[in-house]
């Protein structure tokens, strides 16, 4: 196996690159119409920032082999997919704050497929972020690449590719960074990974994307671009849990094998999602043959919940229990009680539960899609509930990020923003032209139209959703704060026709993606580059 060093995979011209005018910058935010010089992924300031991170001196070395795998999802369901180490989710990585991770990616994917690894939520060094072509060239088939960085913030994270729609295959796994001075008191942990699944069952993510790219206009539905589609009673709907096709009336008989029509959610402000998944998984298992956590009554368990899905928000509840929310996206919040959580793609929540006696369903309801995943908590005797069980907690108090407040020790100090960017979320299903500020991100010219910042600035991003669909907006390399005292996060749901303002300190120089974590929206172009000026 050939090995490639870090510098050899960086694209030519990434050190100092030209870029166009700052379209995303609001008036008075310091943008310039001249060509700016940008900090490159391997510039000295990136290495200098890495040296400031506290380190234990310990290094955890792992090999991540990305390869084709026949995955057993339980219940006789087999999926011909891609995975790390032949399983999904991949094997959990667990480190302590200050440890260095040295993860060698071995790309054994078929058909000369390139790939990468993005370390979702980690504020790491920019040249290790795993985003071709912004921070590295994609790792070619048959080649290796070693990601090496310090994990300096505790929390619940995960990793996945950042090439095409590979996120919607089996290539993801949890990354847990433990705090040696953990203030929470609990008896055990259970990592819970949620995923919507199509690959190797009814098709592939690339086939899904190809169909979606035709847009509703390609289905004879041009006039429905951006419309509220709740009244589409003359359309044949297909269950989210089946693999059958739906044919819109008046579409000329065009089949929509993968496109889900009529998914609606009040929590999500309307359209809940557009992909028809045959299965929704909890820890890689279908509801008919679920993953089981075995414990004892009275024990306090920390659940680390990760939504690794491509197009689905999940409403999560544990039957017979209330949840104490302690963290979101790795950062502590003021503790709040809830019956259920709303978890968008890319979001993570930590909760504490005190286990009752019996057998209880952990249900991940696919929000607005009339389907879901399930796992079991078993602490005593009793029969397992039906796979379609819907505990009453799902209709109780549902926690969303907007209800949470940052814990005192992680709240950003009050400070006026040095720079403000208006990030308009644009496009729709009619033409499938998702973008930011009316532009599709250009993979061939990633530094065009950057969202500029300077090191040391307090930056405010105003996410203005002009579309008829919700978007989970993810910023690489940083955490931001919702409003002035909301939770610290790296991924947040922006509802249709709403504005969400977030603040972050520009303290991690480099080039960072800002994008919708709907795998298909991001690939269609709802991405931008947040770039530090040199």
N, C-alpha and C positions, 0 to 999 in steps of 0.2 A: 504494500500500500504506500503510495507516495504521500509525503507530508508537505504542506505548504506553510510558510511562515506568515505572520500577520501582514507585514507590509506588502508581500507579493500579491495579496488578494484585493488590496485597495485599488479602486479605479483610478486611472490617471486623471489628474486634474482635481482631485478631491481636496488637496491642500489649500489652494486659493482658487476659488471658482467665481465666475461672473454670475450675476443674477439680475433679473429684471426689476422694475419698480415694485415697491412694496404695496401690493394691491390690498392686503389685509389690514393695513395700518390705518387707524382712525386719524383724523386731523389732530395735529398737535402731539402726535405720539413719537415724533422723532424720526419718521421714515424719510428716505431720500430717494430722489429720482435718479441719482447717479448709481453706478455699478458698485455695490459694496464688496469688500473683501470679507470672506467668511472664515471662521475657525474650522480647520480641517479635522477629521476624526482622529488623526494621530499627531496633531500639533502638540507642542511642548506644554501648552496650558492644560491640555487634557491629561497628560501624564502628571503634571503638577497637582491637579485636583485629586488624582488617584492617590498620590503620596500623602495627602492630608487625611485620608480616611484611616481611622484607627484599625490596627490589625493585630490579630492574636499571634501571627507567625505560623499558624497552621494552614496547610493546604490540603484540600479534598480533591483527589484526582478520580475522574470517572470517564468512561467511554460511552457515548451515546451513538448507537448504531441505528441509523434510519434505513429501513428496508421494507420490502413487501412482506406482509404477514397475513396468514389466515387466522382471524380472530374469532374466538368463541365468546359470543355475547350472552350465552345462557339460553335455556329453553330451546335448544336445537338450532339457534340462529347463528350462522357463520357468516363472517364478512371478509371479503377479499380486499384488504386495505393496506395502508402503510402505517408503521408504528416504530417506536423506539424500543428495541430489545424484544420485539415480538409480542408486545402486550399493550393494551390501552385501558386506563391511562398508563403511561410509562411508569417505571419504578420511581417512587418518591425520592427526591434529594433533600437531605436535611443537614443543615450546618448551624453554627453559632455565629452571632454577630462578630464581625472582624475576621472570620475565616476567609481564606482565598479559595475560590472555586476554579479548578482547572478541568474544564469539560471538553474532551476531544470528540468532535462530531465526525463520525465515519459515514459518509454518504454512499449507501449501497442501494439507492433507489433505482428502479428499472427505467429503461428508455432514455438514458442519459439525462435524467431529471436533476436539475440543480435544486439546492435547498439551503436553509440557514437555521439558526436558533435565535429567537428573540426571548429575552429574560423579562417577562411581563411584570412591570411594577417596580423593578429594581432600579435604583438610581446608581447606575454603574458607569464605568468609563465609556466614552462615546464610541470608541473603535471596537467595542465588544458587544454592541447593542444588536447586531445580527440583522440589519435591515439593508439588503441590496436594493438599489445601488447607492444609497445615501451614505452608508458607513463601511461597507465591504462589498466585494463582488460575491455573488452567490457561489456556494461551494459546489464544484462540479462532481458528477457521479464518479465514484471510484477514488475520490480524494478525501483528505481529512483536513480539519481546521480546529485549532484549540482556542476556546474562549477562556480567558483568564481575567478574573476581576475579584475585588474585595466586596463582600456582602456586609455593608455597614449599617443596615437598618433591619430590625427584627420584623417578622410579619409573615403573612400567607401570600405566596406568589405562585406563578407557574411559568412554564416555558413552552414555546411552540414555534413553528416556522413562520417566516415573514416573506414568503414567496408565493405569488398567485393566491389560490384559495386552498392551499395545503392545510391551513388551520382547520378546515372542515373534514380532514381525514383523522386518523388515529394518532397523529404525531403531537402529543402533548403530555405533560406530567407535572405534578406538584413540586414546588420548591418552597421549603419551609426554613425560615431563618429564625432560630430560637434566641431568646433573650436570656443570658445567664442570670440576670436579675429580674426574672419574670415576676411581675406583681400579682398576677392572677393566681388563685388557688383552685386547683381542680385535680381529679384523680386519674384522668385518662384523656386521650385525644382520639378523634376520628376525623380523618380527612375525607371530604365528600366532594367528588368531582362530577359535575353535571354536564351532559353532552347531548346534542341532537344528532341523530345518526342517519346517514343515507348511503355512505360509501360502501361499495361492494355488495349492496343489498338490492336497491332499485336503480342504482346508477353511480356516477362519480360526481364530486363537487365541480369538476370542469364541465360536465354535461349540464349540471344545474345552472352554472353561470352562463353557459352558451344559450340556454333557453331564456333565462332572465334578461339577457342582453337584447333579445328581440323586442322587449318592452311590451306594454299593453297595446301600443299602436300596432305591433305585429300580429296582435290577436283581434284586430278589428275594433280596438277600444281606445282610439286616439283621444276621444273626448273625455276619457276618464282620468287623464293625466292630472294628478294632484287632487282629484276629487275625493270626497267622503264616499266610500263604496259600500256603506252599510245597507243601502237599499237595493242591492243587486239580487232581487228575488227571482229574476228570470234567468239566473245563472245556475248551472248544475254544479253543486259543491261536492267536493270529495273530502272524505274524512282525512284528518291529518295523520291518522294512524294506519292508513291503507296505502297501497302502492298503485291504486287505480288512477286513471286519467280523468280530468275534468274538461269538459268542452263548453266554453262560453257560447251562449246563443248568439247568432249573428257573426261568429268568428270564422265562418267558412269551414267549420269542422276541424280547426287546428287543435291538436292535442296539447294539453298542458300537463305533462307527466310529472313535473317537479314543482310547478307553481301552485301555491295554496291560495285559494280565493276565499274572501270573506272572514279572515281571522280578525276578530275585533276585541278590544280590551279598553275599558274605561280607565284602568290604571295607567295604560300606555297612551291614552289620548286618542285612540282610534285604531288604525291598522296595526295589528300586533306582529306581523311577520309575513313573509311571502314564500317560504320554502316548505314543501310538503315532506316531512320526515316520517319514515315508516316506524322509527323507534326513538325513544328518549331514554337515555341511560343514566344510571347512578353508579359510579365507580365501574363503568364498563359492562354493566349487566342490565338486561331487560327486566321489566316488572314481573314477568311470569317466572323468573328464576333469579331473584334479587340477591344483591350483596347483603350480608347479615353482620351487624355489630352485636357481639355478645357481651353483656355486662351484668352488674349486680344492682338491685334496687338500692336507691339512696346515694349511689355514687354520682359525683359531679363530673360531667364530660364536656370537654371543649370540642365543638364541631368547627372545623375549618372548611367553609363552603366555597367552591370555586366554580364559576360558570365558564366552561371551556367551549361552549356551543358556538355555532356559526350564525344563527338567525333567530334564536329563541331566548326570550326572557322567561325565567322560572319563578313561580310563586311557591315558596318552600315552607313546609310545616311538618312538625313531628306530632302525630296524633297523640292526644292525651297529655301534652306538655306545653308549657310556655317557654319562650326563648328569651334569654338575656343577651342583648346585643352588646358586644364589647369592642369590636374592631370592624373597620371596613377598609378594604384595600391595604391591609397591613398596619394601619394606624389606629391607635386607641381612640374611642369616643366615650362620652359620658354615658354610662350604662342606661339602657332603656329596655323595658319589657315589651314583648310582641308575641302575637300568635303565629305570624308568618312573616316571611321576607320576600321582597321583590328583588331579584338578582338579574341584572342585565349581563350580556356577553362581556367577558373581561373583568367583571366585578367579583370581589371576594368579601365574604362576611364571616367573622368569628362570633360564635354564640356559645353561651353556657347553658346546660340543661341538667337538672337533677332527675335521674331516671326513676320512673315508677316501676311497679311490678307487673310483668306481663310481656306481651308481644305488640309492638307498635309500628305503624308505617311511617317512614320518612318519605313524604311525597313531594316531588318536584313537578308541579303542574305547569305544563307548557302554556304560558299565559296567552289566552285568547285563541288557542289552537285545539281545544277539546281533546287533549292528549296529555301524557305525562310519563314521568319515570318514578320508580319507587325502590327504596331499600327498606330493610327491617332492623329494628332494635329489639333484641330479645334479652329479657332479664329474668324470665320465669316461664312457667308452662302456659300453653295456649296455642291455638292454631293460627296460622298466618292469615292475614286479611286477603281479600281478593286483590288482584293486580290493579283493578280499576277503582279501588277505595279512594274516597275523597273525605278526609277527616274534617270536622267542623271548624278546626282552627284555620283552614284555608280561607274562611269567610269572616274571620275575626279581625283583630287589629293587625293591619299589614304594614310592616316597617319599610319605609323608603329612605334614601339618603337625605332627602330634604328635611326629614324630621329629626335628624341627629345633630349633635354638637361635638366639636373636637374636644378631646381631653385637654386639660389645662396645660400639660407639659408638651403638647405638640401643636398647640394653637399658634398661628403666625402672629408675631407682634404687630400691633397696629401701625400702619405706615401708608402714606399716600402712594398710589401707583405712579411709577416713573414712566410707564408706557402702557398704552391701552390698545388692544387689537379687537376689531369687530370680526368675528369668525361666522360668516353666514353659511348655514347649511342649506344647500340648494339641490334642485333636481326632483326626480320623481319616477314612478313606475311607468309612466306613459312612454318615455323614451329611454328609460333606465340610464339617466344622465346625472347620477349623483356626483356632487362636487362640493368644493368650498369656495365661497365668493364667486360662484358661477363658473369656476374653472375646474377641469379635470386634472388631477395630479399627473405630471408628465414623467414617467419612469425613464425616458430618454434624456431628460434634462431636469434632474431632481432639485437643482438649486434655482430654478426659475420661480419667481414670485414667492420668495421666502417670507416667513413671519419673523421679522428681525428683533433680536434682543441684544442687550449688552450685559456682560458679567457684572453682578452686583445690583442689578435693577430689581425692583418689585414690578411684576408684570400682571396686568389684568386682561383676561380673555373674556370677551362677551360672546358666548355661543348663541346665535340668533337662528332659530330653526324656522326656516321659511317653507318647509316641506309639510306634507300631510302624514309623515311617519316619524316615529321616535328614533333617536340615534344615541348609542352609547359612545361618548367621545373620550378617547384615550390619548394621553400625552406620555411620550417616552421620556425616561431619564429624570423625571421630577414627580413630586406630588404637589397638587394644588389644593387650595382650601375653597370650599363652596361658600360664597358670600364672605361676610366678615368674621363669622364664628362657627360656620358649618364644619363638617368633617373634612379631614385631609384625605384626598383620594387621587387616583390617577385615571379613573374611568368613571364617567357619570352619565346618567340618562338625561337627555334633553328632549322634552316632549314636543309634539307638533305645535307650531305657531307660538312657542314659548322662548324665553331668553333665560339663560343661566350664566351668571358671572362667577368666574373663579380667579383666584390670585395665587401666584407662586413667585418664589425668589429665584432669580437666574443665577444659580450657584453651581452649575454643572456644565461647563463649556463643551460645545460640540454641535452636532446636527441631530435633530430629534424629530421623529415623526409625530404628527398630530392627526388622528384619523378616527373615523367611525369603526367600531369593533364588530359591526356586522360584516362578516367576511366578504360578502358580495357587494355591499356598498363601498367598502374600502377599495376593493379591486376595481370597481367601476370608476373610481376617481375621487371619493370623498376623503382625501388626504391632503396634508400640507406639510411643509418643512419648517420647523422652528429652528432658526439658525442664529448662532452667536456671531456678532460682528468682531472681526479681528482688531 
